[in-house]
């Protein structure tokens, strides 16, 4: 009886180990296929996506937050029209301006470069940053600015030392969502890159052709591409919720 139980247990353990080994082999083959398709390591695509997304987001957040602060604190009647213009710019679909962007980048000699993607991403996402930060600035009383001016601070010093510490949740929210917009972009990267500056989203589309579909490597690549976003979302969830609730309350 004991020998029979021992034999069954051994067969069960051997079967489970065999299945795990086969699964690991399939995963390794899929990851290897992801890392070596089209003669280029996928790490280069990930690096291009990371550099363009982070740099463009930093530029968009800095310029967008400054512009939104100037519009909100100006108090002029023109500021209302500028706010409406910002909203209209964000409503324009990217596909409608893709061809003019392509022509401008080619005339500047920046085709298939990271600089081109950084410039376009920052310009396209800046209205979103401005529209997001306007609600936070409205919740900050202008008396803080006046008190800083009385103490001899300039407009830039007031913004940097008084307004920015209060708007940290809003800046974090704008930074994270803008980073996601640049990270997930496909159309602009498809038009403005060829090989050197190709991002991971465009490289991932190379698995799909008219006659073949490598579903396994494509799913593995999609997981590698989504993993950093999931990790960042988990750590930044507190800042996102805090920023969204803070921007909804005035006073």
N, C-alpha and C positions, 0 to 999 in steps of 0.2 A: 504494500500500500504506500509506504513511504517512498519507495523507488519510483512508483508511477507518478506520485505527486511531484517529485523532484524533476522527473523528465518533462512533465507538462509545464512546470515553472520555467525550466531552462528553455524550452521551445518558445514560451511566451516572451521571455526577456530577449531572446535572439531575434524574434520577429519585430519587437519594438525597436531594437537597436538598428535593424536593417531598414526599417521605415524612416527612422531619424537620419540615417546616413544618406538615404536616397533624397530626402527632403533637403538636407544640407548641400548635396551635390547640385540639385536643381537651383537652389538659391545662389550658390557660388557661380554657376554657369550664367544665370540671369544677370548677376552683378557684373561678371566679367564681360558679358556682351554689352552692358550699359557703358562700361568704362572704355571700350575699345571699338565703338562703331565709327564708321566713316574715317578711320585712320587717325582719329583725334581722341585724346583722353577726355572723358566727360567732366573731369575735375576742372578743365579749362572752361567749359561751358558754365559750370557752377561758379567759378571765380568771376567770369564776366557778369553773370547775373548779380552776384553779391556786390561787386564794385559799382556797377551802374545803379543798382537800386539804392545802396547806402549813400553814395555821393549825391545823386539827384535828390534824394529825400532830405539830406542836410541842407542843400541849397534851397530847395522849395520851402522848408520850414523856416529858415532864417529870413529869406526875402519875403515870404508870405506873411509871417508874423509881424515884421516891420511895416509892411504895407497896410495890413489890417489895423494895426495900432494907429497909424497916421490917418487912415480914413475915419476910424471911429472917434478919434479925439479932435478931429478938425472942426467939427460942428458946423461946417458949411452945408448949404443946400445941395451942393454938387456931390456931397458924400452919399446921399441917397441914390443918386443916379449911378455912382460908382459901384455901390452894393448890388444894384440890379444888373449892372454890366457884368460883375463877377459871376452872378448866378447864371446869366445867359451864356457866358463863356464855358461854364461847367456843363451846360446842357448840350453844347455842340458835340455831336458824336465824333470820335477819333477818325472813323473811316472817311468822313467828309473832308478832313484836312490832311489826309495821309499823302496824297499826291503833291500838294504844295510843299509839304515838309520834305518829301523826298527830293524835289527839285532844288530846294534851298540848300539842303545838306550836300548834294552832289556839286552844286556851284561853289560851295565853300571848301570843297575838297576833303570832307570829313566822312565820306562813305566808308562803311565797315570799320569804324573806330568807336572806342568806348566813349570818347568825348561827345560824339554826336548823340548817342543814346542818353548820356547824362543831361545834355542841354535840352533835348526834347522832353524827357521825362520830367525834368524840373519845371519846364514851361507849361506842360499839360496838367500837372498836378498842383501847381501853385494856386489856382482858383479854389481848389478844395481846401487847402490850408487856410487861405484867407477867409473863406466862408465859415470854416470851423472856429477860427480864432476870434471872429467878430462877436460871437455870442459870449465868449469868455470876457472880452474886454468890456462888453456892456454891463456885466455883473460887477465890475470894479468901479467904485465911485471916483469921480474926477477930482475929488478933494485930495486924494493921495498925490496926484500929479501937481496940484497947486501947492501943497505943502513942500514937495521936493523942489519946486521952482523957487519958493521963498527961501529955502536953505541954500540956494545958489547952484542947484544941479541943472545940467543941460537936459535937452530932450532925450538924447541918447543915454545919458547917465540915469535919468528917471526910468526909462524903459528897462535898462539892464539891471539896476539895483532895487527897483521898487516893484515894477510890473511883472517881470519875469519870474521872480520867486513865487508870486501869487498864482501865476498861470502855468506852473509846472505840470499839473494834471492835464490841462488843455494841450500843452506842447507835446506831452507824451502820447495823448490820443491822436493828435494830428500826425505825429511822426510815425506811429505804428500803422495807421491806415494808409498813409501815403507810401510807406515802405511796401505794404502788401500790393498796392496798385502797380508800383513799378516792378515788383518781383514777379507778378503774374502776367505781365504784359506779353502779348504775342504778336500783334499786328505791326507795331512800330519796329520791333526787333526783326521781324521777317522782311520788312521793306528796306531797312537801313543797314543790314549786315549781310555778309556773305560767308566768311570763314573765321577771320581773326577775332571779331567781336560778337560772334553768335552766342546768344544766351541759351539757357538750358531748355526753355520752352520751345524754341525753334529746333534745337537739336533733337528733342524728344519726338517731334513730328516726323523726323527722318525714319522712324520705325514703320510708318504708315506709307504704303505705296499702292499703286493701282493693282498690283498682282500679289502682294504679300503683306501680311500683318503679323509682326512679332509681338504677340500679346504679352508673353512672359517678361521679356526685357523691358517692354514699355511700362508695365505695371511696376517693375522694380525701379525704373527711373522715376516714375511718378511719385513713388514712396520717398526716394532720396530727395526729390525736389520739395515735397510737402513736409518732410520731417523738420527742417529748421523753422518753418512757419508755425507748426504745431507747438514746438518747444517755446518759441517766442510768445505765442498766444497764451500759453500756460503761465509764464512768468509775468506777463504784462496784463493779465486779466484784471488785477486789482486797480492798476492805473487807468485802464480803459473805463471801468465802471465808475471810478471816482471822477474821471474827467467828464463823462457824459452827464452825471448827476450835477456836477459843479456848474457846467455850462447852462443848465436848465433853470438855475435859480439866480435871481438878481438881488442886489443889496448886500 
